[in-house]
């Protein structure tokens, strides 16, 4: 059974979830010499009911400042996303909206704009990334400026906007190598990971970043 199914059946103990989260952070620190600057869950499980609370507790206890809240602007209008996948994404969106207050209460931060559900795997292209960023920026700045009418135009223009582009670049794995203890899953074996890598390295996309004054950075730089 998958994680979501086990949770829905009431078979998960949150004490064990917290223990596992702490063990992963401890191992990360042992291997790298520092705690993560950012932490989230595979397939967004960190925003699921119950899990979101222990996840937030662990981040607060370790002083991890950033996580992901996968609410993507314009998701509902992405007609190229297949219905079963869209249903999953809308479920993730609902869980994320329900999680905002929890993360806020624990002082956990996330970026201004999240993008990645509409541009994942075979749906990733230079034009899709550009369109997603441009559309999200327009929506964000319009909303932001409506709340900043008391500030001067110079102040409104100087606002730095942070964007997370969720990606999964890599090379397809060949069984039995790869995976997380049980062998590679379908996505790790898929050509879509190499496709993402090639798109992200495309000079046209790099030039777009320069044109739009987008600076690539890590969470530790925020």
N, C-alpha and C positions, 0 to 999 in steps of 0.2 A: 504493500500500500504506500502511496505517496504521502508526503508530510501533511498536505491539506486534508486528505481523507482521514488520516489518523487523528488529526486535531478535531475534525468534525464529529468523529465517533467518540470523542472524549477519552481517548487512550493516551494522551500526552500529559505528563506531569510537568508543570511549569518549573518546579524545582530542578528537574533534570535538564530542561531546556536552558535554564540559567547556568547550571553547572557546565553544560557543553559550551555555551557561549564564553564563559570565563576561561575554560580550558583552551579554546581557540585563541583568545587574546593572549593568554600566557605563553602559548607556543609561538605565536607571532613575535612577541617581545623577546623570547629566548633566541629566536633565529635572527632577528634583525637588530636587536639592541634598543628598540623603542616601541611604544604602543602605536597602533594604527592612527593615522590622521583622519580616517573616514572608515565607516563600517556599515554594511547593509547585508541583506539576506539573499541567498540564491533564489531566483524567481520571486523575489519580493516577499518572502515569507515573514520578514521582520515587521510588516505592517498588519499581519493577521491578528484577529481578536485574541486576547490573552497574551500572545507572544509579544505584542508591541509593548506591553508593560514591563516584562522582564528584560526585554531588549533595551529599553530606555534606562532601566535601573543599572544594567551592566555598563552602558556607555557613560552614565553619570559617575559611577564608582571608579571607572578607569580614567575619567577625564577625556574621553573621546568626544570631540566637539561636533563632528559632522556625520550625517547619514543621508540617505536618499528618501525622498517622498515622491514616488512615481505618479505624479499628476501631470499629464502632458496636454498643453494647450492645443486645441484643434483636433484632438483624437477622434471625436465623434464624427467628424467629416471625412475621415480617411477611408474612402470607399474601396480601396484596394486591399484592405485587410480582410481576410476570410472570416466569415461569421463565427466559427468556433473559437478562433483566436481573438476576435473582437470581444466575444463574451467573457473570455478570460481577462482581457485587458480592462474591461469595464468593472469586473469584480475587483481587480487590483486597484482601480481608481477609487471605488467606493471604500475599500479598506483603508486606502491612503487618506481620504478625506476624514474618515473616522479617527485617524491616528494623529492628525495635526495637533489637536489639543494636548494629547499625551506627551508628544515630543516637546511641545512648547513648555509644558509644565516642568519638564526635566532640564530645560535649558539647552536642548539639542538643536542644532542649526542645520539648514540645508540650503541649496542654491536657489536663486530667484526663479530659474526656468529649468525644467527637466524635459529632455527630448530623448527618444530612443525606442519607444514602442512602435512608432510608425515607420521607423527607418531600420528595423532589425533584419539581418539576414538578407534574403533575396529582395526585400523591399528597400534595401539601402542603395542609394545612387547619389551622385553629386547633386543632381537637381532636387531630389527629395530632401537632402540635408539642408541645402540652401533655402528651399521653400519653408521647411519646418522652422529654421532659425529666424528667417525674415518675418514669418507670420507670428511666431511667438513673441518676438521683440516688439512688433507693432502692437499686439494685444497688451503686453506688459507695460510698455511706455505710455500708452493711452490711459491705462488704468492708474499708473503711477502718477502721471501728470495731473490727473483729476484730483489726486489727494495732495498735490503740492502747489496749489494755486496761490498759496500765500508766499511762496518763494519766488525769487527772481528767475527769469529765463536762463541766466547763466548757471544758477544752482541746479535747475532741472536738467540741463544738458550735461553737467559734470558727474552725474550719478553713474557709478560703475555697476553693470549688470552681470551677474554670474549665471552661467549656463552649464549644465551637465549634459553631455552627449553620451548616452549609454551605448557601448560598442562591445563586440565579442570577436576581435580579429585573431587570426591564428592559422595554423595548418591542420588539416583534417588528420585525426588520429587513425591508426590502423590497429585493429584488435590483434592480440589482447592488451596492447600497451594503452596507457591513458586512463582517464576516468578518475574517480575518487574512491578507490577501493573495490569497486565491483565492475571494473572495466569501463570502456568509453560508452557514453550514451549516444543517441542518434545525432544530436546537434554537434557533439565533439567530432563525429565522423563526417559531418556534412561539408560539402563544398562551400556552403554559405559563409563559413568562417574565413576561408581564403578570399572569397568575394569581398567581404568587409575590409580585409587587410588591403586589398588592391584599391578599393574606393578611397580609403582613408589616406593612402599614399599618393593619390592622384594629384598632379600639379595644379589642375584646375581648382580643386578644393583648397589647396594651400594658398593659391592666389586669392580666392574668395575671402579667406580669413584675413589676409593682409588688407584687402580692399575695404572690408567691413571693420577694420581695426580690432579684430578678435585676437586675443593673446591666449595661446594654449598654456595651461598651468596645471599644477597638482593641488590637491586639497590642502597640503601643507603651506601653500603659497597664499591661501585666502586669509 
